[in-house]
Amino acid sequence: NAKYEEPLPGSEVCCGSCKPFACEENGILYENGATWDSTTDPCFTANCIVNENGTLIRYSKEGCPVMPDNCPTENVVTDPKGCCTYCKMTRETCSAVQVPLYETRGFFEYLDKKRGLCTNGKSLSDLTKCSGTCTAESRFSKLTGDFQSICNCCLPQKTKDRTIILTCEDGSQVQKTYHQPITCQCSTCSGKDLDLEALDNIQPY
């Protein structure tokens, strides 16, 4: 991990010298400034520092999240490296469920500039939505140096088009199409309410 360097031209030094240029860990060379997961202990991150005094490998360890006292034993999990244990607070139970019939009347609303508020005045049979719980946790990120939230939402995986009739305040009707969930899965939250995707294909009826 050192190389020979000739003396600078014009210097009074007659002979060259060996100067370090890389750090070594388990027979692997790492350049100055390199960062890697330590091969001796994967729970530590190693950083190579090379200066005129030699080489130095600086080790740092990621912080682990605080384990809640009330975390159920079955929810205690270990990260892939085996370095930290954390509480997986929720079990994923995301699925497509049928909306109770009494809740389907007025389920859809659409505000039309000319017609006013349009909604389904009749109950809808076999109406489904995505419902359930998905993983939500915080992990320490060595990139940001802080805890990072990891949140998943119960979102549609497969959908089918379904057309409904909405009655507006002026007495007119419009035909709307929406994407009804068939199957659902836990996915990265999009910031939108996708239990039932937005209505589209506005048509007078």
C-alpha positions as CSV (number, residue, x, y, z in Angstrom):
1,N,0.0,0.0,0.0
2,A,3.0,2.3,-0.6
3,K,4.8,3.3,-3.7
4,Y,8.3,4.6,-4.5
5,E,8.5,8.3,-5.5
6,E,11.6,9.9,-7.0
7,P,12.8,13.2,-5.3
8,L,11.5,16.4,-6.9
9,P,13.8,17.9,-9.6
10,G,16.1,20.5,-8.1
11,S,15.7,19.3,-4.5
12,E,18.6,18.6,-2.2
13,V,17.2,15.1,-1.5
14,C,19.3,12.5,-3.2
15,C,17.1,9.5,-2.8
16,G,13.4,8.9,-3.3
17,S,11.1,7.4,-0.7
18,C,8.1,5.1,-0.3
19,K,4.9,7.0,0.3
20,P,1.6,5.4,1.2
21,F,-1.2,5.7,-1.3
22,A,-3.9,3.2,-0.1
23,C,-5.4,1.5,2.9
24,E,-5.5,-2.2,3.2
25,E,-8.1,-4.4,4.9
26,N,-8.1,-8.2,4.5
27,G,-5.8,-8.0,1.5
28,I,-7.9,-5.5,-0.4
29,L,-6.6,-2.0,-1.2
30,Y,-8.7,1.1,-0.9
31,E,-7.8,4.5,-2.3
32,N,-7.6,7.6,-0.2
33,G,-11.1,8.8,0.6
34,A,-12.8,5.5,-0.2
35,T,-15.7,4.4,2.0
36,W,-16.8,0.7,2.3
37,D,-18.6,-1.7,4.5
38,S,-15.9,-3.2,6.7
39,T,-14.9,-6.8,5.6
40,T,-14.1,-7.6,9.3
41,D,-17.3,-6.3,10.8
42,P,-20.2,-5.4,8.3
43,C,-21.8,-3.3,11.1
44,F,-19.1,-0.7,10.7
45,T,-18.4,1.6,7.8
46,A,-14.7,2.1,7.0
47,N,-13.1,5.2,5.5
48,C,-9.5,5.4,4.2
49,I,-7.4,8.4,5.1
50,V,-3.9,8.8,3.6
51,N,-1.6,11.6,4.6
52,E,2.1,12.3,5.0
53,N,2.1,10.4,8.3
54,G,0.8,7.2,6.7
55,T,-2.6,5.5,6.3
56,L,-5.5,5.4,8.7
57,I,-8.8,3.4,8.5
58,R,-11.5,5.2,10.4
59,Y,-14.4,3.1,11.5
60,S,-17.9,4.3,12.3
61,K,-21.0,2.5,13.2
62,E,-24.6,3.2,12.2
63,G,-27.0,4.2,14.9
64,C,-29.8,1.8,15.6
65,P,-33.4,2.9,16.2
66,V,-34.7,2.9,19.7
67,M,-36.7,-0.2,20.5
68,P,-40.1,0.6,22.0
69,D,-40.7,-1.1,25.3
70,N,-44.2,-2.3,24.2
71,C,-43.0,-3.9,20.9
72,P,-44.4,-7.4,20.6
73,T,-41.8,-10.1,20.5
74,E,-43.1,-11.3,17.1
75,N,-42.5,-7.8,15.7
76,V,-38.9,-7.6,16.7
77,V,-36.8,-8.1,13.5
78,T,-33.1,-7.8,12.6
79,D,-31.8,-5.9,9.6
80,P,-30.1,-7.8,6.7
81,K,-26.6,-7.1,8.1
82,G,-27.5,-8.5,11.5
83,C,-26.4,-5.2,13.1
84,C,-29.6,-3.7,14.5
85,T,-32.9,-4.9,15.8
86,Y,-36.0,-2.8,15.3
87,C,-39.7,-3.0,15.8
88,K,-41.8,-3.7,12.8
89,M,-44.9,-2.1,14.2
90,T,-47.4,-3.3,11.6
91,R,-48.2,-6.5,9.8
92,E,-49.1,-6.2,6.2
93,T,-52.8,-7.1,5.8
94,C,-53.5,-5.1,2.6
95,S,-56.3,-6.5,0.4
96,A,-59.3,-5.5,-1.7
97,V,-62.4,-5.4,0.5
98,Q,-66.1,-4.8,-0.3
99,V,-67.5,-1.5,0.8
100,P,-70.7,-2.0,3.0
101,L,-73.7,-1.3,0.9
102,Y,-75.0,1.4,3.2
103,E,-71.7,3.3,2.7
104,T,-71.8,3.3,-1.1
105,R,-74.6,5.9,-1.5
106,G,-72.9,9.3,-2.1
107,F,-69.5,7.5,-2.2
108,F,-68.5,9.3,-5.5
109,E,-68.6,13.0,-5.8
110,Y,-67.7,15.2,-8.7
111,L,-67.9,19.0,-8.8
112,D,-68.9,20.3,-12.3
113,K,-68.7,24.0,-12.9
114,K,-72.0,24.1,-14.7
115,R,-74.0,21.3,-13.1
116,G,-72.8,21.7,-9.6
117,L,-72.0,18.8,-7.3
118,C,-72.6,15.4,-8.9
119,T,-72.9,12.2,-6.8
120,N,-74.3,8.7,-7.0
121,G,-77.7,8.8,-5.3
122,K,-78.2,5.1,-5.4
123,S,-76.3,2.4,-3.6
124,L,-73.7,0.5,-5.5
125,S,-73.3,-3.3,-5.2
126,D,-69.9,-5.0,-5.3
127,L,-68.0,-1.8,-4.7
128,T,-64.5,-2.6,-3.5
129,K,-61.6,-0.5,-2.1
130,C,-58.1,-1.2,-0.8
131,S,-57.9,-1.5,2.9
132,G,-55.4,-2.8,5.5
133,T,-52.1,-2.0,7.2
134,C,-48.7,-1.8,5.7
135,T,-45.2,-1.4,7.1
136,A,-44.2,2.0,8.5
137,E,-40.9,2.4,10.3
138,S,-37.8,4.6,10.7
139,R,-34.3,3.5,10.0
140,F,-31.0,5.3,10.4
141,S,-29.5,6.3,7.0
142,K,-25.7,6.7,6.8
143,L,-26.1,8.8,3.7
144,T,-28.2,11.5,5.5
145,G,-26.9,10.9,9.0
146,D,-30.4,10.9,10.3
147,F,-33.4,8.6,10.7
148,Q,-35.4,8.1,7.5
149,S,-39.1,7.1,7.5
150,I,-40.1,4.2,5.3
151,C,-43.8,4.2,4.7
152,N,-45.9,1.9,2.5
153,C,-49.6,2.3,1.6
154,C,-52.3,-0.1,0.7
155,L,-52.7,0.6,-3.1
156,P,-54.4,-1.1,-6.0
157,Q,-52.4,-3.7,-7.9
158,K,-54.9,-4.8,-10.5
159,T,-58.1,-2.9,-11.4
160,K,-61.1,-3.1,-13.7
161,D,-63.0,-0.3,-15.3
162,R,-66.5,0.3,-14.0
163,T,-69.0,2.9,-15.2
164,I,-71.5,4.7,-13.0
165,I,-74.2,7.4,-13.3
166,L,-73.9,10.5,-11.2
167,T,-76.8,12.9,-10.6
168,C,-76.0,16.6,-10.4
169,E,-77.6,19.4,-8.5
170,D,-79.3,20.8,-11.6
171,G,-81.0,17.5,-12.2
172,S,-78.8,16.4,-15.1
173,Q,-76.7,13.2,-15.1
174,V,-73.2,12.4,-16.1
175,Q,-71.6,9.1,-16.8
176,K,-68.2,8.4,-15.2
177,T,-65.7,5.6,-15.3
178,Y,-63.4,4.7,-12.4
179,H,-60.8,2.0,-11.8
180,Q,-62.1,-0.4,-9.2
181,P,-59.4,-2.5,-7.3
182,I,-59.4,-6.2,-7.8
183,T,-56.2,-6.9,-5.9
184,C,-54.2,-4.6,-3.6
185,Q,-50.6,-4.6,-2.3
186,C,-48.4,-2.5,0.0
187,S,-46.4,-0.1,-2.1
188,T,-44.5,3.2,-1.6
189,C,-47.0,5.9,-0.7
190,S,-47.6,8.3,-3.6
191,G,-49.2,11.1,-1.6
192,K,-52.5,10.6,-3.3
193,D,-55.6,8.7,-2.1
194,L,-55.7,5.8,-4.5
195,D,-58.2,3.6,-2.7
196,L,-60.3,4.3,-5.7
197,E,-58.6,6.0,-8.5
198,A,-59.9,9.3,-9.8
199,L,-63.0,9.3,-11.9
200,D,-62.4,10.0,-15.6
201,N,-64.1,9.9,-19.0
202,I,-66.7,12.6,-18.2
203,Q,-69.7,12.1,-20.4
204,P,-73.2,13.7,-20.4
205,Y,-76.0,11.1,-19.8
